[in-house]
């Protein structure tokens, strides 16, 4: 793992989305390590004094760049603005740091190490690897993240990852430059949207144990968002990934299994239901051949789809797009 002083030879940029953090932004900026070559604060049309308090240190710190949105675009929108600026400034690695002080910047070397070594293109924190810190996590966040974890694995294709909503992330410029930034979600789905697009690039993503710091603030991961906003987006992400990966960017045995298994499963379920209703209304037993046809179609369809899932589980990207710095 690189020491903080060693990191100064790289062009590392911090992007800080800032909204309603007037009480925390000053301490966040003052606590950032000296190895950051650029510090980009994106004021997401915050109605408080966040922008003024972020602008004050810029007079004495030439690394600090303050950008302002005319209207609120969400954390994803602020990050996209910051990403574009970081690429413009020639950053080699870009780190997301929340403006509310939740992230322990002393752990940045751990987050940056796999990126600098060329072992990964994107690194993210995982709060679920530290059981002591996990006990400090509010119950709503713990339950919400655990539920979202499995759904995000299926939707993004990164079956080896967990804690998809963790916002402590860093990315190599090579991968960032290839991302379709205009397609990145502007809301709280930002982190999962990033993973979904990185998978289609074949980027290697690494989880880094990174306990977050909770100080009693209200959770933004509210129940209605988990239940009503995330599942439809996750389902859409899953369908998009399956179509692009198996029928646009590539065509493999998984594609054949899907093309065979899905029609068989649907036929078996629909045909079996129709015949069951018909013979039940006639009050006569269904012919053995009819039962076997529906049953066999369902079983074969499930088997083909399970084979496709097995291939998908083994298709997590393993060759980084980036070379060692």
Secondary structure, DSSP 8 states (H G I E B T S, - for coil): ---TTGGGGS-EEEEEEESS-TTTHHHHHHTS-TTEEEEEEEE-S-SSSHHHHHHHHHTT-TTEEEEE-SS--HHHHHHHHHHHHHHHTT-SEEEE--TTS-S-GGGHHHHHHHHHTTS-SEEEEEGGG-HHHHTTS-HHHHHHHHHHHHHHHHHHS-TT---TT---EEEEHHHHHHS-GGGS-SSTTHHHHHHHHHHHHT--EEEEE------S---S--HHIIIIIIHHHHHHHHHHHHHIIIIIS---HHHHHHHHHHHHHHHHHHHHHHHHHHHHHHTS---HHHHHHHHHHHHHHHHHHHHHHHHHHT----S-SS---
